Amino acid sequence: MMEWTKLISAKRLGMEAFHTEGSDDRSDFLRDYDRLIFSAPFRRLQNKTQVFPLPGSIFVHNRLTHSLEVACVGRSLGNRLSRALLCRHPELGDSLVGEIGNIVSAACLAHDLGNPPFGHSGERAISAYFTEGKGQSLHDKLTTEEWNDIIHFEGNANAFRLLTHQFNGRRRGGFALTYSTLASIVKYPYSSYYSGGKSKFGFFHTEADTFRTIADELGIIRLSAENEPLRYCRHPLVFLVEAADDICYQMMDIEDAYKLKILTHEETVSLLTPFIEEHKQGHLTEVLNMVSDRNEQIAYLRSKIIGILIDECADAFMQHETEILDGIFTDPLIRHTSERCRQAYRHCSEIAKTKIYRSRDVLDIELAGFRIINTLIELMIDAVTHPDNAYSRLLIDRVSSQYNLQAPTLYGKVQAVFDYLSGMTDVFALDLYRKINGNSLPAV
């Protein structure tokens, strides 16, 4: 069984040999949060698509607003859980369990940092280049582990790399975050070897040793044999980060769909009301009737339901605490809420798939994003594999020196291309695509 006293650690990656005392009243985990907030990769999330095209006259969520909201929900979940744990286990009173809310909120801020432009469409374009496009020619030049990494390119694994990798000019240990914050973002704690058809894994081959160090220090249970690729059970706080993400994207996507008139007011109310117990729905109607602005009615409903789901997910965690610490619990917490909430959430998911994620605006941005990323990765991979060509030199010279496009191995070059592409915003990727294709020129 994993132990809370080991699972919550303020040890920092890359700073293990140093003991630092802060000059203010922030905890180590609040420093993680602040470090992420002020980072360039976090700022770039403001120009990365969440689901809908980036705003015109109507504001919808982007990756940055989504991450901030997930962090708020994650903090509430973590604080509620820490209180419950300290009540159940008073012997943990002198431990860092009281910091769970800060750890989860920091991990929530970081959970989308590795996503390329255009969201899942960008991920699919990167993988498809190697499974369906010209990238297939690299298969025999890479090891099995390296090939599995690139054909299953994954934003989660890329986030862990971004936070821990020592890019050119950056200090050892990447962001130098605490072990517990880093472990809490790894939703799929295994290598690409185990990804199967789901294309989900938690770290690239290059970061496997880093994750092993963190997991072993925190006492996370290893599920694979010593001579096999790494596979661990989840750090318990991953369940809270996942729950915060599940709550936010479902509720906020529905609210955005209402604002964009994909869903009517009546459809939206009918989707959200079932989360609330029947005997309380009469009072809910009275409150909604007091609010004349229909947008505010939906906002009130959304906030009410987020509060309900926070309570239910925290309760689900406590009900399954022993199984989670034993490493045998694998379901999202949202699946272990009340039957009422499960059915309502399932209905929202079904509507989102049919009416929101398949809407024309969403499909158009996915089509455009796929084409843009596919074109850029094809050009960049060709440049790093044929660096002496004149056009290749022009492309390589345009890329910041922090990306090691002249790495000694082919896998290293491919990963440098991933690093470069995933760091782009949607607008930057579109602008570069237009310039490369000669559709626009720099202003003179």
Secondary structure, DSSP 8 states (H G I E B T S, - for coil): ---HHHHS---BTT-TT-----SSS--HHHHHHHHHHTSHHHHHGGGSBSSS---SSS---BHHHHHHHHHHHHHHHHHHHHHHHHHH-GGGTTSSGGGHHHHHHHHHHHTTTT--TTHHHHHHHHHHHHHTSGGGGGGGGS-HHHHHHHHT--HHHHHHHHHH---TTS-TTTT--BHHHHHTT-SS-B-GGG-GGGT--S--GGGHHHHHHHHHHHT--B-S-TTS--BB---TTHHHHHHHHHHHHHHHHHHHHHHTTSS-HHHHHHHHGGGS-HHHHHHHHHHHHH---HHHHHHHHHHHHHHHHHHHHHHHHHHTHHHHHHT---S-GGGGS-HHHHHHHHHHHHHIIIIITTSHHHHHHHHHHHHHHHHHHHHHHHHHHSTTSHHHHHHHHHS-TTS-TT-SSHHHHHHHHHHHHHT--HHHHHHHHHHHTTS-----
